Amino acid sequence: MDTIQYILTPREAFIAEQQWRVVKRSVDARQRELRVHLTILTDDNGKPIAKDAAIPLYAPPVFQDVHKAERSVVIIGAGPAGLFAALTLLEHGIKPIIYERGKEVSERKKDIALLNRNEGLNPESNYCFGEGGAGTFSDGKLFSRSKKRGNMQRVMELFHYFGAPDTVLYEAHAHIGSDKLPGIIKRMRECIIAHGGEIHFETCVRSLKEWKMENGKWKIPLILAIGHSAHDTYRMLAAEGVKLETKGFAMGVRAEHPQVLINKLMYHLKPSAISRQDSELIEYVGNASYSLVTQVDGRGVYSFCMCPGGHIVPAGSEAGSCVVNGMSASHRNSPYANSGMVVQINPEDIEGNDPLKGLLYQEALERLAFQQVSQIKNEKLKIKNYSAAPAQRLRDFVEGKASKDLPACSYLPGIIPSRLDQWLPAHIGKRLQQGFRDFDKKYPGFLTNDAVIVGVESRSSSAVRIPRDPESLQSVSTPLLYPCGEGAGYAGGITSSALDGINAALKIAELAR
Ligand SMILES: Cc1cc2nc3c(=O)[nH]c(=O)nc-3n(C[C@H](O)[C@H](O)[C@H](O)COP(=O)(O)OP(=O)(O)OC[C@H]3O[C@@H](n4cnc5c(N)ncnc54)[C@H](O)[C@@H]3O)c2cc1C
C-alpha cells in the first residue's frame, strides 16, 4: 500500500472523495482560489483504492471482560481523559471504576436547557460537569497542536468506533458537533459497563482519604481526570497535600461575527452577496474558521476554540459568575461565527506564591463580569437573567465607546450592553483592543460593529498544574496518583486530554506486568 497526494479544486476534491479511500484532507484557504489537499490510498502499483474496498479502516479495539478482573483502577472524572483511560484499561483487562460528579448525558441535557432558558445553574451538572466532561456540548474539534504526545490517530479511531463520522479519520481539522457527541459518549459508557467497568454518576469525590491505607500508601491506582473547572477539587487536593503549581493560562472574551462575513474574509469571496457558486463551495468545505495570533506588549493575543456556524454558551460552573465558551452542531450551520479572543497570562503577572493564585484570578474576573450584568438586571431591565452576559459591539470596544444597542447574537440567555472597554483589567482589555486592530490589518473588515464581544472567556486553559514525574506519570508528591487531562495542566482540548488519559492507563497497565 502507498499513498498519492493531489491538490484539487473543491469540486474535484468532492468527486474524488466519493470514489477513493481518502487518508488525509485539508483545505488551503491562503490563496485567492481555495484548494483542497487530498491524500489517497493506493495499491503497490499506484492505483487508487476504491472508497468501499474491503480493507479495514483500522484495527478495531478489543475490550476484555473485567467483571472478575484482579486489578481495578479508580478514575475521578468522566471527561475525555477519564473515558479514554477507562477504555484503555479495558483493553488491558483492568477494571475501571469511574466517579463523576455530574449526571449521565441525557439528564445533563435537561440541566443545560434550564441554564439556556435562564432558569438557573446546577453547579454539578452544566457545560463543564457531567458525562463526557467539558467536551460533550462543544464544537468537538478533534485536533491537537502537539504531535509528540502519542498515538493521536488511535483517539480518532476510538471516536470513530463509537460513532463519529469517517471524516475524523482523515480530516486535518476534524470536528464532531454537539448533536453527535452525546450519542458517542453514551456508547462509550455502555461499552465500559457491558465489559464490567463501573460508572458512578452524581458522585463528587470530596476527599482521597478513603483510598489511602494507614501507612500512607494507596490501596489502588487513582487516575485524576477532573478537568480545569473543578476549583473545589483543586482546593481539596491542596488541603490533602497533593503538590500543585500555578501555570500560565489565557483569558479574554468571545467575539461573534456574522458567519457570512467570516466566509467572505477567509475564502476571499466577492464583497457582494454570496453567489450560487460560493454556496456550493461552502457546502463542500464548510463554513470558514480562522486562527489568529499576534503579540501585544510581550504577551500573545490569539483566537481560541473558533466555532464556525456555532453558538456562544454559558460555561460557568459556579453561581454568581459569568463564563462563556462556544459550541457548534455537526453541520456548523448557525448564522454566527464565534471564537474566544484571549490574552496570555503568565504566573508572574499575578502577585503572590499561592499555587491557586491563577484560579483566584479567574474567579475574580468571572464575578466581575457577573456583577456588570446583575447590576443592570436589577436597576433597569428587571429581568431574572442568571446567565445573561455583558457584551459590547466590537468596534465600540476598540474605540472605547458605549454600544447603544447590540446586534443579534447566538447566546441564548441574552446579552446586555456593558463597557467591557472600561471594566476589563487593562492588561487584558488594552491588549485585546490592539489585537483586534492587528487582526483587522490581516483581514480588513474583521473589526466591525456588526460583530459583538461577550464576556468573559476565562476557562480557555488550566491555571493549575498537578506536577507529575515525566516517566511514571505519577504525581511528584503522591505515588500512584495519576493526574491527567486538562485539569492536570498537561493537555488542552478533547484530543490531547483523551490521549493523556490513554497514556496514564498504559502506565498503569505496565505496572501490572
Ligand atoms: C463549551 C466548550 C466547548 C469546547 N469545545 C472544544 C472543542 O471544540 N475542541 C476541543 O478540543 N476542546 C473543546 N473544549 C475543551 C475540552 O472540552 C476540554 O479540553 C476537555 O474536555 C478536557 O478533558 P478532561 O477529560 O481533561 O476534563 P473535562 O472534560 O473537564 O472532564 C472532567 C470531568 O471530571 C468531573 N469532575 C471534576 N471534579 C470531580 C470530582 N471531584 N469528583 C467527580 N468528578 C469530578 C467533571 O464533572 C467532568 O465531567 C470545550 C470546552 C467547553 C466548555
The ligand as a Gaussian input file, in Angstrom:
#p B3LYP/6-31G(d) Opt

LIG

0 1
 C      -18.331000      24.781000      25.715000
 C      -16.993000      24.144000      25.480000
 C      -16.582000      23.899000      24.177000
 C      -15.358000      23.284000      23.932000
 N      -15.006000      22.998000      22.637000
 C      -13.895000      22.266000      22.396000
 C      -13.582000      21.831000      21.088000
 O      -14.312000      22.075000      20.131000
 N      -12.452000      21.109000      20.909000
 C      -11.602000      20.796000      21.949000
 O      -10.595000      20.123000      21.726000
 N      -11.875000      21.198000      23.194000
 C      -13.007000      21.910000      23.450000
 N      -13.296000      22.306000      24.728000
 C      -12.341000      21.940000      25.798000
 C      -12.473000      20.462000      26.110000
 O      -13.800000      20.167000      26.347000
 C      -11.591000      20.093000      27.286000
 O      -10.264000      20.416000      26.954000
 C      -11.660000      18.604000      27.581000
 O      -12.990000      18.201000      27.793000
 C      -10.806000      18.270000      28.804000
 O      -10.957000      16.910000      29.077000
 P      -10.715000      16.318000      30.528000
 O      -11.198000      14.932000      30.500000
 O       -9.322000      16.577000      30.932000
 O      -11.631000      17.205000      31.501000
 P      -13.181000      17.510000      31.452000
 O      -13.744000      17.297000      30.118000
 O      -13.336000      18.848000      32.065000
 O      -13.812000      16.401000      32.408000
 C      -13.593000      16.379000      33.783000
 C      -14.754000      15.663000      34.452000
 O      -14.423000      15.476000      35.821000
 C      -15.566000      15.668000      36.612000
 N      -15.121000      16.023000      37.962000
 C      -14.451000      17.128000      38.348000
 N      -14.198000      17.075000      39.675000
 C      -14.716000      15.924000      40.131000
 C      -14.800000      15.332000      41.421000
 N      -14.264000      15.906000      42.491000
 N      -15.438000      14.150000      41.550000
 C      -16.005000      13.537000      40.473000
 N      -15.968000      14.078000      39.232000
 C      -15.326000      15.247000      39.049000
 C      -16.319000      16.778000      35.896000
 O      -17.684000      16.754000      36.208000
 C      -16.047000      16.468000      34.417000
 O      -17.061000      15.696000      33.857000
 C      -14.514000      22.930000      25.014000
 C      -14.908000      23.198000      26.323000
 C      -16.137000      23.797000      26.561000
 C      -16.570000      24.077000      27.980000

